[in-house]
Amino acid sequence: MELWKRFDLVMFTGTYNTAILKSYISFVSRTMKHVVKILSLLVAVSAFWIALLQAAIIPRSHTWLLPIYFVVSLGCYGLLMVGIGLMQFPTCPREAVLLQHDITEAKDFLSANGVDVRSD
C-alpha cells in the first residue's frame, strides 16, 4: 500500500500508528528538500540572468538568449547522464536465468490452461 494511502487510512480509522506517521513525515521532508533545492537553483539562475541584463556586461541580444541556452544545456546534460547510465548498466546473469525460468513456467501454465503461447 502506498504511503499516503496508509496515512489516510490511519486518519480515517482513528487508529494511531507512530511508525506510519513517522515514515510519512520523513517522506514529506525528503520531498520538500528537493523542492527547496530546485527552487533555490531557479532563483539563483534568475538573479544571475537579471544581473546580466541590468549590468550590460554581455550585449542585450545575447543576454535574452541565455534562458534558451540554459534549457539546451540542461537537455544535453540529461542526455549525457542517460548515456552514461546506459553504458554503466550492470548485467545480471543470475537474474536473466531466473527471468527465463519464470517465462518458461508462465508458458507452461498458460499452455495447460488452453492458451496458445507459441512464438511464430
LUMFIZA-589989 format. One record per residue (C-alpha): x, z, y; residue number from 1; chain. Coordinates in steps of 0.05 Angstrom, whole numbers. Layout:
BEGIN
<drenkol><x>X</x><z>Z</z><y>Y</y><seq>NUM</seq><mol>A</mol></drenkol>
...
This chain:
BEGIN
<drenkol><x>0</x><z>0</z><y>0</y><seq>1</seq><mol>A</mol></drenkol>
<drenkol><x>27</x><z>-18</z><y>68</y><seq>2</seq><mol>A</mol></drenkol>
<drenkol><x>50</x><z>39</z><y>112</y><seq>3</seq><mol>A</mol></drenkol>
<drenkol><x>-3</x><z>30</z><y>167</y><seq>4</seq><mol>A</mol></drenkol>
<drenkol><x>-59</x><z>28</z><y>115</y><seq>5</seq><mol>A</mol></drenkol>
<drenkol><x>-34</x><z>93</z><y>85</y><seq>6</seq><mol>A</mol></drenkol>
<drenkol><x>-33</x><z>124</z><y>154</y><seq>7</seq><mol>A</mol></drenkol>
<drenkol><x>-104</x><z>100</z><y>168</y><seq>8</seq><mol>A</mol></drenkol>
<drenkol><x>-125</x><z>129</z><y>100</y><seq>9</seq><mol>A</mol></drenkol>
<drenkol><x>-96</x><z>196</z><y>119</y><seq>10</seq><mol>A</mol></drenkol>
<drenkol><x>-131</x><z>194</z><y>187</y><seq>11</seq><mol>A</mol></drenkol>
<drenkol><x>-199</x><z>175</z><y>158</y><seq>12</seq><mol>A</mol></drenkol>
<drenkol><x>-199</x><z>221</z><y>97</y><seq>13</seq><mol>A</mol></drenkol>
<drenkol><x>-177</x><z>280</z><y>137</y><seq>14</seq><mol>A</mol></drenkol>
<drenkol><x>-121</x><z>298</z><y>89</y><seq>15</seq><mol>A</mol></drenkol>
<drenkol><x>-54</x><z>314</z><y>118</y><seq>16</seq><mol>A</mol></drenkol>
<drenkol><x>8</x><z>287</z><y>84</y><seq>17</seq><mol>A</mol></drenkol>
<drenkol><x>72</x><z>303</z><y>121</y><seq>18</seq><mol>A</mol></drenkol>
<drenkol><x>115</x><z>252</z><y>84</y><seq>19</seq><mol>A</mol></drenkol>
<drenkol><x>69</x><z>194</z><y>101</y><seq>20</seq><mol>A</mol></drenkol>
<drenkol><x>64</x><z>215</z><y>173</y><seq>21</seq><mol>A</mol></drenkol>
<drenkol><x>140</x><z>223</z><y>180</y><seq>22</seq><mol>A</mol></drenkol>
<drenkol><x>152</x><z>155</z><y>148</y><seq>23</seq><mol>A</mol></drenkol>
<drenkol><x>102</x><z>123</z><y>196</y><seq>24</seq><mol>A</mol></drenkol>
<drenkol><x>135</x><z>155</z><y>257</y><seq>25</seq><mol>A</mol></drenkol>
<drenkol><x>203</x><z>132</z><y>231</y><seq>26</seq><mol>A</mol></drenkol>
<drenkol><x>177</x><z>61</z><y>223</y><seq>27</seq><mol>A</mol></drenkol>
<drenkol><x>148</x><z>61</z><y>294</y><seq>28</seq><mol>A</mol></drenkol>
<drenkol><x>212</x><z>89</z><y>324</y><seq>29</seq><mol>A</mol></drenkol>
<drenkol><x>255</x><z>36</z><y>289</y><seq>30</seq><mol>A</mol></drenkol>
<drenkol><x>209</x><z>-19</z><y>314</y><seq>31</seq><mol>A</mol></drenkol>
<drenkol><x>209</x><z>8</z><y>385</y><seq>32</seq><mol>A</mol></drenkol>
<drenkol><x>285</x><z>10</z><y>385</y><seq>33</seq><mol>A</mol></drenkol>
<drenkol><x>286</x><z>-65</z><y>370</y><seq>34</seq><mol>A</mol></drenkol>
<drenkol><x>234</x><z>-79</z><y>424</y><seq>35</seq><mol>A</mol></drenkol>
<drenkol><x>275</x><z>-39</z><y>475</y><seq>36</seq><mol>A</mol></drenkol>
<drenkol><x>338</x><z>-77</z><y>456</y><seq>37</seq><mol>A</mol></drenkol>
<drenkol><x>304</x><z>-144</z><y>464</y><seq>38</seq><mol>A</mol></drenkol>
<drenkol><x>272</x><z>-126</z><y>530</y><seq>39</seq><mol>A</mol></drenkol>
<drenkol><x>336</x><z>-98</z><y>558</y><seq>40</seq><mol>A</mol></drenkol>
<drenkol><x>373</x><z>-162</z><y>539</y><seq>41</seq><mol>A</mol></drenkol>
<drenkol><x>318</x><z>-203</z><y>572</y><seq>42</seq><mol>A</mol></drenkol>
<drenkol><x>322</x><z>-161</z><y>636</y><seq>43</seq><mol>A</mol></drenkol>
<drenkol><x>398</x><z>-167</z><y>637</y><seq>44</seq><mol>A</mol></drenkol>
<drenkol><x>396</x><z>-243</z><y>628</y><seq>45</seq><mol>A</mol></drenkol>
<drenkol><x>342</x><z>-249</z><y>681</y><seq>46</seq><mol>A</mol></drenkol>
<drenkol><x>381</x><z>-206</z><y>730</y><seq>47</seq><mol>A</mol></drenkol>
<drenkol><x>444</x><z>-248</z><y>718</y><seq>48</seq><mol>A</mol></drenkol>
<drenkol><x>404</x><z>-312</z><y>730</y><seq>49</seq><mol>A</mol></drenkol>
<drenkol><x>372</x><z>-286</z><y>794</y><seq>50</seq><mol>A</mol></drenkol>
<drenkol><x>441</x><z>-262</z><y>819</y><seq>51</seq><mol>A</mol></drenkol>
<drenkol><x>469</x><z>-332</z><y>807</y><seq>52</seq><mol>A</mol></drenkol>
<drenkol><x>411</x><z>-362</z><y>845</y><seq>53</seq><mol>A</mol></drenkol>
<drenkol><x>420</x><z>-315</z><y>904</y><seq>54</seq><mol>A</mol></drenkol>
<drenkol><x>496</x><z>-317</z><y>908</y><seq>55</seq><mol>A</mol></drenkol>
<drenkol><x>501</x><z>-393</z><y>904</y><seq>56</seq><mol>A</mol></drenkol>
<drenkol><x>565</x><z>-388</z><y>863</y><seq>57</seq><mol>A</mol></drenkol>
<drenkol><x>541</x><z>-444</z><y>819</y><seq>58</seq><mol>A</mol></drenkol>
<drenkol><x>505</x><z>-504</z><y>850</y><seq>59</seq><mol>A</mol></drenkol>
<drenkol><x>429</x><z>-494</z><y>852</y><seq>60</seq><mol>A</mol></drenkol>
<drenkol><x>417</x><z>-556</z><y>809</y><seq>61</seq><mol>A</mol></drenkol>
<drenkol><x>458</x><z>-525</z><y>753</y><seq>62</seq><mol>A</mol></drenkol>
<drenkol><x>430</x><z>-455</z><y>761</y><seq>63</seq><mol>A</mol></drenkol>
<drenkol><x>359</x><z>-478</z><y>750</y><seq>64</seq><mol>A</mol></drenkol>
<drenkol><x>380</x><z>-506</z><y>683</y><seq>65</seq><mol>A</mol></drenkol>
<drenkol><x>410</x><z>-441</z><y>657</y><seq>66</seq><mol>A</mol></drenkol>
<drenkol><x>347</x><z>-418</z><y>621</y><seq>67</seq><mol>A</mol></drenkol>
<drenkol><x>346</x><z>-484</z><y>583</y><seq>68</seq><mol>A</mol></drenkol>
<drenkol><x>420</x><z>-476</z><y>566</y><seq>69</seq><mol>A</mol></drenkol>
<drenkol><x>404</x><z>-405</z><y>543</y><seq>70</seq><mol>A</mol></drenkol>
<drenkol><x>348</x><z>-428</z><y>497</y><seq>71</seq><mol>A</mol></drenkol>
<drenkol><x>390</x><z>-484</z><y>468</y><seq>72</seq><mol>A</mol></drenkol>
<drenkol><x>449</x><z>-437</z><y>457</y><seq>73</seq><mol>A</mol></drenkol>
<drenkol><x>402</x><z>-387</z><y>423</y><seq>74</seq><mol>A</mol></drenkol>
<drenkol><x>377</x><z>-442</z><y>377</y><seq>75</seq><mol>A</mol></drenkol>
<drenkol><x>448</x><z>-464</z><y>360</y><seq>76</seq><mol>A</mol></drenkol>
<drenkol><x>466</x><z>-391</z><y>345</y><seq>77</seq><mol>A</mol></drenkol>
<drenkol><x>405</x><z>-385</z><y>300</y><seq>78</seq><mol>A</mol></drenkol>
<drenkol><x>423</x><z>-448</z><y>262</y><seq>79</seq><mol>A</mol></drenkol>
<drenkol><x>495</x><z>-424</z><y>254</y><seq>80</seq><mol>A</mol></drenkol>
<drenkol><x>471</x><z>-357</z><y>226</y><seq>81</seq><mol>A</mol></drenkol>
<drenkol><x>425</x><z>-392</z><y>177</y><seq>82</seq><mol>A</mol></drenkol>
<drenkol><x>481</x><z>-438</z><y>155</y><seq>83</seq><mol>A</mol></drenkol>
<drenkol><x>530</x><z>-381</z><y>145</y><seq>84</seq><mol>A</mol></drenkol>
<drenkol><x>476</x><z>-342</z><y>107</y><seq>85</seq><mol>A</mol></drenkol>
<drenkol><x>465</x><z>-402</z><y>61</y><seq>86</seq><mol>A</mol></drenkol>
<drenkol><x>539</x><z>-411</z><y>49</y><seq>87</seq><mol>A</mol></drenkol>
<drenkol><x>548</x><z>-338</z><y>31</y><seq>88</seq><mol>A</mol></drenkol>
<drenkol><x>484</x><z>-334</z><y>-11</y><seq>89</seq><mol>A</mol></drenkol>
<drenkol><x>502</x><z>-297</z><y>-75</y><seq>90</seq><mol>A</mol></drenkol>
<drenkol><x>490</x><z>-329</z><y>-142</y><seq>91</seq><mol>A</mol></drenkol>
<drenkol><x>455</x><z>-283</z><y>-191</y><seq>92</seq><mol>A</mol></drenkol>
<drenkol><x>465</x><z>-309</z><y>-263</y><seq>93</seq><mol>A</mol></drenkol>
<drenkol><x>432</x><z>-248</z><y>-295</y><seq>94</seq><mol>A</mol></drenkol>
<drenkol><x>370</x><z>-256</z><y>-252</y><seq>95</seq><mol>A</mol></drenkol>
<drenkol><x>368</x><z>-330</z><y>-267</y><seq>96</seq><mol>A</mol></drenkol>
<drenkol><x>367</x><z>-315</z><y>-342</y><seq>97</seq><mol>A</mol></drenkol>
<drenkol><x>312</x><z>-264</z><y>-331</y><seq>98</seq><mol>A</mol></drenkol>
<drenkol><x>272</x><z>-314</z><y>-289</y><seq>99</seq><mol>A</mol></drenkol>
<drenkol><x>278</x><z>-367</z><y>-343</y><seq>100</seq><mol>A</mol></drenkol>
<drenkol><x>255</x><z>-316</z><y>-395</y><seq>101</seq><mol>A</mol></drenkol>
<drenkol><x>194</x><z>-298</z><y>-351</y><seq>102</seq><mol>A</mol></drenkol>
<drenkol><x>178</x><z>-372</z><y>-343</y><seq>103</seq><mol>A</mol></drenkol>
<drenkol><x>181</x><z>-383</z><y>-418</y><seq>104</seq><mol>A</mol></drenkol>
<drenkol><x>138</x><z>-322</z><y>-430</y><seq>105</seq><mol>A</mol></drenkol>
<drenkol><x>86</x><z>-346</z><y>-379</y><seq>106</seq><mol>A</mol></drenkol>
<drenkol><x>85</x><z>-416</z><y>-410</y><seq>107</seq><mol>A</mol></drenkol>
<drenkol><x>74</x><z>-386</z><y>-479</y><seq>108</seq><mol>A</mol></drenkol>
<drenkol><x>18</x><z>-341</z><y>-453</y><seq>109</seq><mol>A</mol></drenkol>
<drenkol><x>-17</x><z>-399</z><y>-417</y><seq>110</seq><mol>A</mol></drenkol>
<drenkol><x>-9</x><z>-445</z><y>-478</y><seq>111</seq><mol>A</mol></drenkol>
<drenkol><x>-41</x><z>-391</z><y>-522</y><seq>112</seq><mol>A</mol></drenkol>
<drenkol><x>-100</x><z>-389</z><y>-474</y><seq>113</seq><mol>A</mol></drenkol>
<drenkol><x>-111</x><z>-464</z><y>-475</y><seq>114</seq><mol>A</mol></drenkol>
<drenkol><x>-76</x><z>-484</z><y>-410</y><seq>115</seq><mol>A</mol></drenkol>
<drenkol><x>-33</x><z>-547</z><y>-412</y><seq>116</seq><mol>A</mol></drenkol>
<drenkol><x>35</x><z>-529</z><y>-384</y><seq>117</seq><mol>A</mol></drenkol>
<drenkol><x>76</x><z>-589</z><y>-406</y><seq>118</seq><mol>A</mol></drenkol>
<drenkol><x>121</x><z>-619</z><y>-353</y><seq>119</seq><mol>A</mol></drenkol>
<drenkol><x>115</x><z>-695</z><y>-355</y><seq>120</seq><mol>A</mol></drenkol>
